[in-house]
Amino acid sequence: MTTDITTGTIRAGEAGPARLGFGLLMDMPWGGGSLGRRGVGFVETDDGGDITPRVRAFAERHGDDFAYAAFAYQPRSRATPRAADYVRAYDRFFQALPAGLGRAFHQTEFNMGTPERYDRRPAAEFTNELAARYGFRWVVEDLGIWNLRGYPLPYPLPPPLTEPGLEIATRNVAETARLLELPLHVEFPGFTEGGSFVLGHLDAFAYFARLADDADVHVTLDVGHLLSYQWLRGRTGRHMVDDIEALPLERCRELHLSGCQIVKGKFRDLHHGVLLDEQLELTDYLLPRCPNLLGVTYEDPMFRDDGRLVEKSRRNYGRLKALVGAWRDGAA
């Protein structure tokens, strides 16, 4: 029983791919982070860079919780990225984790949602070189507008939800997939009210399904992003699963969960490590409906200097870990 490696779909009588289980994704800025995430990231050293002591403490304490790990690319400078400028620090990130963990990579340079002309070749060449060195299983990036005219945005905007916007985004995604030597996972964009805005009136779930089919790519579904869109449409409580089946669930290879919060009735994708009960409920709903799913990723944990998760995050972290373990073992 096999899965089509191009589309990831399952034909009648076939089983899905082997489940990896629980994964880790960390945003790793250069300079050791800031504000609430101070001490998390990469730091400059004379021999090419390293992870911070806090990240190393977390890896030692929690590394065995995970079946695979990834980090999100953050530029070291404004120069065109070269693998040689990053690999010393990246080596140390993976060396701090248990041997044998699967590896993946979150890019932020493909800018697949932009309506502007954009040269993706440097980012693809950089990614391919890293993939050859580290054996990445896939690369993922949100379908968003990450920068405009070379200026990065504080939070990626969703692509224009219009027919021309869909045509351009589909072309961008297909181009990116062609340039890469490893599978591309396109992530459903965030719709955090107050952090981004939406142009156009097409349904985002149907839009994303059409794009994935026409570009013929795998997808990642960020549970917080899905909820942010549902919240924007007034679909809360038991209605948070309305229209979920319109998404390209058979193409979904990964779920993401990062810390979210409801602030004055608005959904906030804060990446502060604390998962909402609704995120776990929607994950539980999605697991049996994504037959090609490889793993469920906990994104941007928040932890102390000794590597321990902050107290508010521990309960739902434990619940998510147990839920994913049951799914991996076929008991979900």
Residue, then its C-alpha position, 0 to 999 in steps of 0.5 A: m500500500t503506497t501513497d502518491i509521492t507527488t500529491g500525497t493522496i491515498r487511492a482506494g485500499e491504500a494506507g497513509p505514510a508512516r507517522l512520525g508523531f510529535g515535532l518541534l519548531m522553533d523561531m531562532p533569531w540572531g542575537g538571542g531573541s527579544l522581549g518575552r523570548r529573550g535568550v532564545g535563538f542564535v548568537e554570534t561567536d568567533d567561529g560562526g555562531d551557536i545556540t543560546p544556553r537557554v535553547r541548549a537547556f531546553a534541548e537537554r530537558h525536552g529533546d526526547d519528547f520529539a520525533y523530529a525538529a525544525f527551526a524557522y529561518q531568520p536572516r543573519s544580515r541583509a546579505t544574500p544568504r549563503a549556507a557557509d554563513y549559517v551552517r556552524a550555528y545550524d550544526r550546533f542546533f541539531q547537535a544539541l538534540p538527540a541523535g536520529l531525530g527527523r529534520a525539517f526547515h521553515q523558510t521565510e524567504f519564498n514570499m509566495g503570496t506576493p503579487e509583486r515580481y520576486d526572484r526565489r532562486p537565491a532562497a531555493e539554492f540556499t535551501n537545497e544546499l542546507a537540505a543536502r547537508y541536514g537531510f531535511r524531510w521537507v521545507v514549509e512556509d506560510l502562504g503569505i506576503w513576507n516582504l514588499r519591495g524588499y522590506p520585511l513585514p512584522y507579520p506576514l499578510p495573507p495573499p489577496l483573496t481574489e481571482p487574480g491573487l489566486e492565479i499569481a499565488t498558485r504560479n508562485v507556489a508552483e515555481t517554488a516547488r520546481l526550484l526545490e530538491l525536497p518536498l514543499h509544504v505550503e502553510f495555510p496563512g494566518f488571519t490574526e485580527g489586528g496583526s494583519f488585514v485581508l484583501g478580497h472576498l474569496d473563501a480562504f479555505a476554498y482558495f487554499a484548496r484550489l491553490a494546492d490542487d492546481a500547484d500540486v503541492h503538499v500543505t501544512l495546516d496551522v491550527g491557530h491560523l485556521l481558528s483565526y480565520q474562523w474567528l474572523r468569520g464569527r465561527t466559534g464554539r461548536h461552529m469552529v469546524d464548519d467548512i473544515e472539509a473544504l480544506p485540502l485535507e488529503r494533501c495535509r502532511e503536517l499540523h502546527l500549533s503555537g501559543c494563541q490567546i483570545v484578547k477582548g474577543k479577538f483571536r491573537d496568534l501570539h506564539h507564547g507557548v500556551l495552547l488554547d483548549e480549542q486548538l486541541e479540540l480542532t487537532d483532535y477533529l483533524l487527525p482522523r481526517c488527514p490520511n497523509l499526515l506525517g506529524v503534529t508540530y509544537e511551535d515556539p515553546m516558551f521556557r525558563d533558563d533551566g529549559r523548563l516550560v513556563e507553567k501556563s503552557r505545561r497542561n496543554y503541552g502534556r495533553l497535546k503530546a498524549l493526543v499525538g502519541a495516541w494518533r501515532d500509535g493508531a489509537a486516536 
